[in-house]
Amino acid sequence: MIQRVQSVFLFLIVICQGFLFATALATFSSYEASFNLSLLGFYKLSSAGQELLINSYALMAVNIVVMLFTLFIIFSFKNRKKQLRLAAFNILLICGFVVLMFYSFDNAKSFLDRSFNTQGAEISTTYGIGMILPLLSLIFNYLAIKGIRKDEELVKSADRIR
């Protein structure tokens, strides 16, 4: 049954991870330029437009894998035990995405310090909503697992009554 509460939580994971394509993970600003780290890459922002400095294909690929895997979990509702195991594995995938996201953040910051910060000026960092969305996905995944377990216990108790 797709209309179960855990399916809603799993769909919210897909929405959060999909929203990462449109949001910035972080913005770096110095007195001479502004830089933007997103799921699509690390960009230098100027009046002429955006210039790609570092691509982040790995980050984007892992995000797409998390989204597709979560959709697969939603549609494996007929086998609750399998759905529970897949949702537990999805936590590992999302944690891997979070680690890769922070690695990309650190990589972009060190690239910025090496390449553009020659005078030693202070670079301010503003974290975007994109840094919070994967953590929300972890919470939604945990709530989905709780819902799947609750359904499994309900079915077991109904079998005992018969």
PyMOL commands that set and color helices and strands:
alter all, ss='L'
color gray80, all
select helices_A, chain A and resi 5-19+57-74+80-115+129-131+133-161
alter helices_A, ss='H'
color red, helices_A
select strands_A, chain A and resi 24-29+34-38+41-46+49-55+124-127
alter strands_A, ss='S'
color yellow, strands_A
deselect
rebuild
show_as cartoon
